[in-house]
Amino acid sequence: MTAKKKDTYFIITYRDPVSEKQVSIKAGTVTDSSLGLSFIAISDFVFEQNVLVVNPQEEDMKRRFAEVKTLHLSIYTVLSIEEVGPQHAGLRFKKDKSRLLVLPGSAPAHRD
């Protein structure tokens, strides 16, 4: 968890698989996940420091991700990824999933 505020960061909005609610989290890094093609890895969480008004939702997120190094999310739960900041370089993945081709096929035969 990163305590300082970075100049450029990502706001990832996703559907939480546990609570089924829409959640937004700020993070400094979004990369390919080691879990496979349908996952992304989110790390270097960013939380506001030295604010006068306490946001209960952000405090809950801070407690939830206090011991989390990397969050692996299914791309099917991600609703949006926004890059915020003056020096953004764009989001690039090592394994570009945009060129993934799914071939039509028949379902395996069911055996009784």
VOGU-3710 file (C-alpha; in Angstrom, 3 decimals, decimal comma):
1> mtakkkdtyf> 0,000/0,000/0,000  1,394/3,369/-0,974  0,995/6,083/1,621  1,966/9,023/-0,580  -0,163/10,454/-3,354  1,259/9,875/-6,814  1,010/12,367/-9,673  -0,432/9,771/-12,027  -2,636/6,878/-10,936  -5,496/4,667/-12,112
11> iityrdpvse> -9,069/4,612/-10,844  -10,377/1,079/-11,296  -14,124/0,574/-10,986  -15,248/-3,023/-10,644  -18,053/-5,187/-9,328  -16,956/-6,736/-6,040  -17,508/-10,517/-6,247  -18,209/-10,762/-2,502  -20,630/-7,874/-1,890  -21,848/-7,574/-5,523
21> kqvsikagtv> -21,502/-3,781/-5,174  -19,715/-1,387/-7,507  -16,342/-0,401/-6,007  -13,693/2,121/-7,085  -10,061/1,919/-5,991  -7,040/4,085/-6,817  -3,790/2,349/-7,717  -0,420/3,277/-9,127  0,060/0,105/-11,177  -2,200/-1,985/-13,432
31> tdsslglsfi> -0,538/-4,894/-15,259  -1,130/-8,367/-16,667  -1,874/-10,941/-14,018  0,109/-14,122/-13,599  -3,220/-15,934/-13,179  -3,977/-15,926/-16,906  -5,429/-13,974/-19,805  -8,713/-13,082/-18,147  -7,161/-11,332/-15,121  -5,419/-8,029/-14,412
41> aisdfvfeqn> -3,139/-7,266/-11,463  -3,618/-4,071/-9,458  -0,988/-2,871/-6,981  0,485/0,245/-5,331  -2,835/1,329/-3,849  -3,275/5,088/-3,383  -5,246/6,550/-0,481  -5,722/10,223/0,366  -3,607/11,446/3,263  -3,930/14,591/5,394
51> vlvvnpqeed> -7,541/15,341/4,510  -9,853/17,309/6,762  -12,996/15,318/5,962  -12,922/11,576/6,605  -14,513/9,453/3,880  -15,927/6,276/5,497  -15,864/4,327/2,215  -12,193/5,138/1,634  -11,380/4,235/5,233  -13,073/0,847/4,714
61> mkrrfaevkt> -11,041/0,296/1,532  -7,847/1,299/3,333  -8,513/-1,305/6,043  -9,515/-3,966/3,494  -6,352/-3,540/1,392  -3,920/-2,860/4,260  -2,205/-6,254/3,899  -2,882/-6,789/0,160  0,151/-6,527/-2,096  -1,614/-7,241/-5,404
71> lhlsiytvls> -5,303/-7,562/-6,257  -6,045/-9,891/-9,181  -9,389/-9,088/-10,820  -11,226/-10,901/-13,574  -11,625/-8,666/-16,622  -15,312/-9,607/-16,550  -15,815/-7,751/-13,249  -13,948/-4,587/-14,331  -16,294/-1,801/-15,408  -13,728/0,904/-16,184
81> ieevgpqhag> -10,105/1,948/-15,766  -9,351/5,678/-15,752  -5,828/7,065/-15,879  -5,572/10,348/-13,965  -2,673/12,755/-13,849  -0,569/15,114/-15,921  2,142/12,622/-16,910  0,131/9,588/-17,966  1,842/7,212/-20,382  -1,130/5,054/-21,297
91> lrfkkdksrl> -2,052/1,578/-20,145  -0,129/-1,186/-21,922  -0,136/-4,897/-21,234  2,740/-7,260/-22,016  0,248/-9,863/-23,236  -2,078/-7,801/-25,440  -5,529/-9,348/-25,024  -7,120/-7,248/-27,790  -5,849/-9,622/-30,473  -7,157/-12,755/-28,779
101> lvlpgsapah> -9,207/-14,839/-31,222  -11,812/-17,263/-29,942  -12,625/-19,969/-32,454  -16,157/-21,350/-32,595  -16,394/-24,962/-31,593  -18,797/-27,556/-30,393  -19,266/-28,417/-26,768  -17,636/-31,630/-25,568  -19,841/-34,708/-25,696  -21,665/-35,393/-22,448
111> rd> -21,147/-38,881/-21,041  -23,628/-40,444/-18,678
//
